[in-house]
Amino acid sequence: MSDLVARTGRHQQRYEDGYRLLAGCIPFKYRNIGQNYGEASEKKVEVLMINSTSGPGLLFPKGGWETDETAEAAAIREAMEEAGVRGDLVHFLGYYAFKSKTVQEECSPEGLCKAAMYALHVNEVLESWPEKSLRERSWLTIPEAIESCRHVWMRDALEKGFLKWYDDGMVYTIPKKEYH
């Protein structure tokens, strides 16, 4: 059991124009791929996905963006709670709108959601985290992640956000800091 505790409930949930606001991230790391006779090793990017608690397929960590935190802080919190990783947000990937199949609420009766998604460079993988008993982690190559992604909007965040940023040279656009 983890000493860390996940936030629960929706009493501090943010809403805007009928959308429930979420924050999430695509956690990634670099993996060195072999050396050839003294040559420098090649770095390959892997992304971290977690299992869904409500069906097949893999997801990126995401959840409610609450009134007492920034979107950045919410994304970092969700990565720790759901995937058991910590790191630095290095790039904003965009907003991705979708319709929840499971959650309709008074403030969002049609189940509309909008997620602020970020690239999170992982620098710590926790042995214990709040949702460890519910989640399994998988480090995947980008093509594997595209194939495994459960939700179209998350695949869009990976392909149109993360992969475009990756192809553009992965310039870190968010300075390292404490997110509040």
N, C-alpha and C positions, 0 to 999 in steps of 0.2 A: 504494500500500500504506500502511496506517495504522501509525503508531508505537504505537498503542494495541493491546493484545492481549486477546482474549476468553478467559475461563476455559473450560476444557474438562474433560471427565471427570466422574464422579459419586462420587469417593472422599470428598468432603466433603458430600454431599447429605443433607438433612434428611428424616426420615420420622416419621410420627406415626400410630399406630393403623392401620397398613396403607396409609396415603396418602403418596405422594411430595409434599413441600411445595414449592410454586412461589411466585414473586412476580412481579408485572407491573404495568403501568400503562396508562392511557389518556392519552397525551400530547395536550395541546391548546394552542391559541393563540387570540388574538382577532384578527379581521381587520376593519378599518374598511371600511364600505360607504358609498360616495359621500356627498357633502354636497349639500344642497339650499339654495341661495341663503342661505348664511351660517349655516344650522342645523348643529348638531353632528352629526357622522357617527355612524351606528349601528354598534355592534360586533357581529360575528357570530362564533360559536365554530366552530372547525374542529378536528377530531381527526386525529391522524397514525396511519396504518396502514401495515403493511409486507406484502410478499408472503410467502407460505409457501414454504419450500424443498422441501416434499413434496407439492405439489398446488395446485389452483386456490383462489382466494379470498384475502382479506386478513385480517391478524391484528394484534393489539396486541402490543408487546414483552412477553415473559415468559420465565421460565426458572427453573432450580433455585435454591432458597433454600439456601445452604450454611451449614455449622455455624459458620463464623467471621464471620458477618455477620447483621445484623438483616434483617427482611423489607423494611424501607424501603430499606436499602442495596442489597439484591438487586434491587429494582424499579428503582432509579436506575441500577445497573450494567447491567441488561438493556436499558434504554432507550438507553444509550450504545452498548453492544455491537451490538445488533440494528438500531436505528433511527438511530443517530448524532445523538441529541439529548441535551441536558442541561437541567435545570430544577429546579423546586421541587415536592416532593410537597405537595399542599394539602388533600387529603381522602382518607380511607380509604373505599373503595367497598364493601368486604365480602369474604367468602371465597366462592369458587365451586368446587364439587366437580364433577369429571367423570372419565370413564374414557378413558385414552389408548388410541388404536387401534394405536399402534406400540410402546409401551414397557411391557413387563412385566419386573419385576426381582425378585430374591430378597426384598427388603424390601417390595415391593408387587407380588406375583405376579399380581394381577388388573388391574394397570395403573391403580389408583385414584390420582387426583391432587387436590390442593386448592390453589387459587391465592389468595393475598392480593393484591387489586387496589387500585390507588391512582389518583387524578387527578394528573397531572404537568403543571404549567404550564411550558411550554417557554420558555426564555430564551436558548438557544444551539442553532443547527443546525450540526453539524460538516460540513466538506467531506470529511473522511476519517474512517472509523471501522472497527472490526474486521471487521464483516460486510458492508462496502460491496460487495464483489464478489458477494455472494449475495442482497442485498436491494435492493428498490426502495421508495422512500417515496411515499406519497400523502396529501395533505391533503384531507380530505373534510368535508362538512357532516354533521351527525348523521344525518339521513335517509339520505344516501348511504352512510355507514358501516354503518348497520343493514342496508341492502340488500346490502352487500359482505362482511359478516363471515362468515368461514368456519365458525366454531364456535358452537354454540348457547350455550354457557356464556359466551363472550366477548360475544355479543349481549345476554345477560342482564346482564352487568356494565355494558354501555353503556346499556341501557334502564332497568334496575331500580336501578343504582347511579349512573352518571354523569348520566343524563338526569333522574332524580329529584332529585339534588343540584343540577343546573342549574336545574330548575324551582323549587326551593326558594330560589334566589337565589345559589347558588355561594359560600356562606360558607366561607372558608378555615379549616379546623379543625386543621391541622397547622402548628405554628409553623415558620418558616424556621430551619434549623439544619444542622449537619453530621450525616449519618446514618452511624452505625457499627454 
